[in-house]
Amino acid sequence: MPTQPFVDELAAEFKRLCDTYQISYDRFIRTSVDEDHKQGVQEFVRRWIANGDVYRGTYEGYYCVGCEAFYDESDLVNGQCPLHPTRQIQHIKEENYFFRLSKYEKALKDLYAKDPDFTLPDTRRNEVLGWLERGLKDVSVSRGRNLEWGIPWPGEPGHTVYVWFDALINYVTGVGFGTDEAKFKKWWPADLHVIGLDISRFHCLYWPAMLLAAGVPIPKRVFVHGFLENRGGKLAKSSGNVFDAFAFADEFGVDGARYLLLREAPFEKSSPISAESFAKRFNADLANDLGNLVSRTTTLLEKFSGGRVPEPHEGESERALRARAEKTLTEHDPAATSLHFADALAAIFALVSEGNQHFQRTQPWQLVKDESKGPELEGSLYAGIEAVRLVAYLLYPYTPNISAKICELLGVIHPEKARWQDVAKWGVLKPGDPVKTGPALFPRLERVAT
């Protein structure tokens, strides 16, 4: 296939994937077709040229087509790319333009000395510091072989901007660099870049140096997430070690798939996954724990409280559940802010677990048999439904559809419209408010997912 129709098909699939997983974006950038990106890249390169940060030279080295990246011989494993060992690496010699990366070695060292958290997590920052200590070499930033694919190098027919540097520059062209100065000043610098493990050298060394050379502020932080791994290797289309993302969403539901990816595979490190582990986690966390808590709580209110929120009364169990809720609130936000989503979800599900244990301790189905236990019954039910309400709001960024359904059952404001400071506290539900029951949120899987 010609290149452009091929990437057009891929772009459409990524858009479909975002729609399937309910991932929103302010802009879907196409670096091969967006004219403002092309103009911005050329303006960026012109700034390098004006600053004396590029020069013509001959590049000779190893090039991996799979990575679209050059490698030093010391980076190779058994003479091959470490990420694409089955692809023959190419030895290339051509005349290109080079970027004076070495000029910015001290500036980068100063950056990391002043702000050690510029790259997170710690393991990735230490890797970057290791590269810095070994010294930085100037890097080729153009291709000089009359390539049809790529953005023309300013003032140099036959040369194109090397795709990796063109791609990095889209972070600023996407918010107006070179075409809309007011928009650019509003949105840049970025608070956070989120990138993958195998591109940390480009984002944590090359990119800040490129920005410094162009006189553009650097982002405030870069977070490097790990790989999803299966059968001992990372998921990769090139190796055939893949999960079908659309089938995965069909199997577990969109909310289930989103939850499993963030809980089963900690975002900050590479994590093994499997169909078996996903199915077990789905049944244990979503079908049994969360689904059971919501179903039993709303059903108990329907049976023993006329489908209305009862009066709050606090005994020992209610105080324990409230303490767990307040602890969850203090634990969740710092974990989520640092992108440790598995820890954030663990804090939420500690509240789910405590909610189920609360009913085992108080046993409202026994309390209802004794009229003198009325206040205890009401207290048990109120604490349980209040825990469910908090869980619904806490889970909204991860499982938006299920959270909205729970809020609908409880008759409370939709999470998208709620102010966090109004709902992230204990005791919001008002006695007498109606509560509904509904079908199971997560029907238990009776077979292992494939």
Secondary structure, DSSP 8 states (H G I E B T S, - for coil): --HHHHHHHHHHHHHHHHHHTT---S----TTT-HHHHHHHHHHHHHHHHTT-EEEEEEEEEEETTTTEEE-GGG-BTTB-SS-TTS--EEEEEEEEEE-GGGGHHHHHHHHHH-GGGEESHHHHHHHHHHHHT----EE-EE-S--SSS-B-TT-TT-EE-HHHHHHHHHHHTTTTTT-HHHHHHH-S-S-EEEEGGGHHIIIIIHHHHHHHHT----S-EEEE--EEETTEE-BTTTTB---HHHHHHHH-HHHHHHHHHHHS-TTS-EE--HHHHHHHIIIIIIIIIHHHHHHHHHHHHHHSTTB-------HHHHHHHHHHHHHHHHHHHHHHTT-HHHHHHHHHHHHHHHHHHHHHH-HHHHTT-GGGHHHHHHHHHHHHHHHHHHHHHHTTT-HHHHHHHHHHHT---TTT--HHHHSSS--S-TT-B----S-SS---SS---
